[in-house]
Amino acid sequence: MVGAVVLDANGLLAGEGWHQKFGGPHAEVFALQTARERARGGTLIVTLEPCCHHGKTPPCTDAVLTAGIARVVVAMADPFPKVAGGGIAILRSAGVNVEVGLCEAESISLNAPYLKLLRTGRPWVHAKWAMTLDGKIATCTGESKWISGEESRVRVHALRGRMDAILVGRGTVVADDPLLTARPAGARTPVRVVVTASGDLPVQCQLRATARDIPVIVYTANAQKLEGWADDGAEVVALSDTAMSLDAVLADLGRRRFTNVLIEGGAGLLGSACDARAVDEFHVFVAPKVIGGAGALTPLGGAGIPQMADALALDRVTFEPSGGDVYVHGFAPASSREAASD
Ligand SMILES: NC(=O)c1ccc[n+]([C@@H]2O[C@H](COP(=O)([O-])OP(=O)(O)OC[C@H]3O[C@@H](n4cnc5c(N)ncnc54)[C@H](OP(=O)(O)O)[C@@H]3O)[C@@H](O)[C@H]2O)c1
């Protein structure tokens, strides 16, 4: 999530750009291309330190120097090991005036998922659920279609379209037979992930039927039960009984360089994520419907938090109408996120 602007030597806007996709040109390159000759003697303002290594694209520092930029304003240094201050040093040693730290807090917040992946090897975890006014995510018979209204479902599809993976537990595959695609497609095609220690997945379901076209990964401690899934194109990742944990799943997704993942349920998987303090960002849709039932599931299973004083009090919470529902969005408190990454 990087943006850049170029100001000409008179301080007038000459070019703008942003990093549009993984592996594609960086923000600086687009901004310099649109500014053309007006970049000479001008200023480049960018939210992340320009890169200085040959990755999927050539170093941005080369492009900045070739364009004749005189001053670079960087919001934050890039902690990526192959950059880590190197881009700033190269520009300075070439005589460019480099300032670091303008809107640094905003840039850190914008890039929080990327920074978490670099720091912990785990992706940024979004949790989403839709619940009734009486706090249920399904009826007493396990039905959950549909709790939220059309507009909320459109928002969920938009959210899916910016994820690298969408995770569900076995119970959700059994109860809902979900497809877990973004419709319409978004910027990314998320990999669909099922977490099941038992491996007791249905023989026929939409995820398995579409696994050749849209990737599916199943994490399990009973891979022998899922040979049919592998034959149908799903990747079955075998973990031992003792290694089977949500953290092991997230570590593997991090190794795949997944930055944002969305846990969509159900109560078992979301509960184990909250118990592990693994959730960074919450997206909750509350529908003004009441269904009751002592046996009807609430969003978070797991062990839970025994003392009210220890409840996760979300940061930066917003409430927005979403059709007839309310969309509540917030972040896990920093203390909880730091504890999880220790
Ligand atoms: N309203 C909503 O937003 C929403 C969204 C999704 C689902 N739902 C509803 O939620 C219900 C399903 O919820 P659920 O709690 O029964 O099932 P679930 O959370 O989808 O799946 C639970 C299963 O996932 C596996 N699992 C979860 N955490 C694990 C961990 N840390 N390590 C290993 N395996 C783990 C286990 O599978 P094994 O037993 O194989 O080990 C566990 O039994 C359905 O009624 C569905 O309709 C509602």
The ligand as a Tripos MOL2 file, in Angstrom:
@<TRIPOS>MOLECULE
LIG
   48    52     1     0     0
SMALL
NO_CHARGES

@<TRIPOS>ATOM
      1 N1        -23.0010  -15.8240   10.7010 N.am      1 LIG1
      2 C1        -21.7700  -15.9780   10.2820 C.2       1 LIG1
      3 O1        -21.0510  -15.0160   10.0470 O.2       1 LIG1
      4 C2        -21.2310  -17.3620   10.1040 C.ar      1 LIG1
      5 C3        -20.0470  -17.5560    9.4020 C.ar      1 LIG1
      6 C4        -19.5440  -18.8480    9.2720 C.ar      1 LIG1
      7 C5        -20.2230  -19.9090    9.8390 C.ar      1 LIG1
      8 N2        -21.4020  -19.6870   10.4900 N.ar      1 LIG1
      9 C6        -22.1200  -20.7860   11.1210 C.3       1 LIG1
     10 O2        -21.2690  -21.3440   12.1040 O.3       1 LIG1
     11 C7        -21.5810  -22.7340   12.2360 C.3       1 LIG1
     12 C8        -20.2950  -23.5050   12.1930 C.3       1 LIG1
     13 O3        -19.4990  -23.1260   13.2930 O.3       1 LIG1
     14 P1        -18.7490  -24.2330   14.1450 P.3       1 LIG1
     15 O4        -18.2200  -23.5880   15.3540 O.co2     1 LIG1
     16 O5        -19.6350  -25.4070   14.2800 O.co2     1 LIG1
     17 O6        -17.6110  -24.7090   13.1480 O.3       1 LIG1
     18 P2        -16.2770  -24.0640   12.5620 P.3       1 LIG1
     19 O7        -15.6730  -23.0890   13.4620 O.co2     1 LIG1
     20 O8        -16.5380  -23.6780   11.1560 O.co2     1 LIG1
     21 O9        -15.3980  -25.3710   12.5230 O.3       1 LIG1
     22 C9        -14.9540  -25.9650   13.6970 C.3       1 LIG1
     23 C10       -13.9610  -27.0060   13.3330 C.3       1 LIG1
     24 O10       -12.8410  -26.3910   12.7030 O.3       1 LIG1
     25 C11       -11.6640  -27.0540   13.0980 C.3       1 LIG1
     26 N3        -10.8910  -26.1360   13.8860 N.ar      1 LIG1
     27 C12       -11.2560  -24.9610   14.3910 C.ar      1 LIG1
     28 N4        -10.2400  -24.3970   15.0600 N.ar      1 LIG1
     29 C13        -9.2180  -25.2420   14.9610 C.ar      1 LIG1
     30 C14        -7.8920  -25.2200   15.4170 C.ar      1 LIG1
     31 N5         -7.4240  -24.1950   16.1290 N.pl3     1 LIG1
     32 N6         -7.1080  -26.2560   15.1410 N.ar      1 LIG1
     33 C15        -7.5840  -27.2740   14.4360 C.ar      1 LIG1
     34 N7         -8.8270  -27.3730   13.9490 N.ar      1 LIG1
     35 C16        -9.6300  -26.3570   14.2170 C.ar      1 LIG1
     36 C17       -12.1030  -28.2470   13.9090 C.3       1 LIG1
     37 O11       -12.3090  -29.2590   12.9610 O.3       1 LIG1
     38 P3        -12.1990  -30.8150   13.3190 P.3       1 LIG1
     39 O12       -13.3800  -31.1480   14.1370 O.co2     1 LIG1
     40 O13       -12.1460  -31.4840   12.0120 O.co2     1 LIG1
     41 O14       -10.9280  -30.9550   14.0620 O.co2     1 LIG1
     42 C18       -13.4100  -27.7660   14.4990 C.3       1 LIG1
     43 O15       -14.2500  -28.8040   14.8960 O.3       1 LIG1
     44 C19       -22.5500  -23.0770   11.1370 C.3       1 LIG1
     45 O16       -23.8430  -23.1370   11.6580 O.3       1 LIG1
     46 C20       -22.4190  -21.9130   10.1830 C.3       1 LIG1
     47 O17       -23.6170  -21.7030    9.4840 O.3       1 LIG1
     48 C21       -21.9150  -18.4490   10.6410 C.ar      1 LIG1
@<TRIPOS>BOND
     1     1     2 1
     2     2     3 2
     3     2     4 1
     4     4     5 ar
     5     4    48 ar
     6     5     6 ar
     7     6     7 ar
     8     7     8 ar
     9     8     9 1
    10     8    48 ar
    11     9    10 1
    12     9    46 1
    13    10    11 1
    14    11    12 1
    15    11    44 1
    16    12    13 1
    17    13    14 1
    18    14    15 2
    19    14    16 1
    20    14    17 1
    21    17    18 1
    22    18    19 2
    23    18    20 1
    24    18    21 1
    25    21    22 1
    26    22    23 1
    27    23    24 1
    28    23    42 1
    29    24    25 1
    30    25    26 1
    31    25    36 1
    32    26    27 ar
    33    26    35 ar
    34    27    28 ar
    35    28    29 ar
    36    29    30 ar
    37    29    35 ar
    38    30    31 1
    39    30    32 ar
    40    32    33 ar
    41    33    34 ar
    42    34    35 ar
    43    36    37 1
    44    36    42 1
    45    37    38 1
    46    38    39 2
    47    38    40 1
    48    38    41 1
    49    42    43 1
    50    44    45 1
    51    44    46 1
    52    46    47 1
@<TRIPOS>SUBSTRUCTURE
     1 LIG1         1 GROUP 0 **** ****
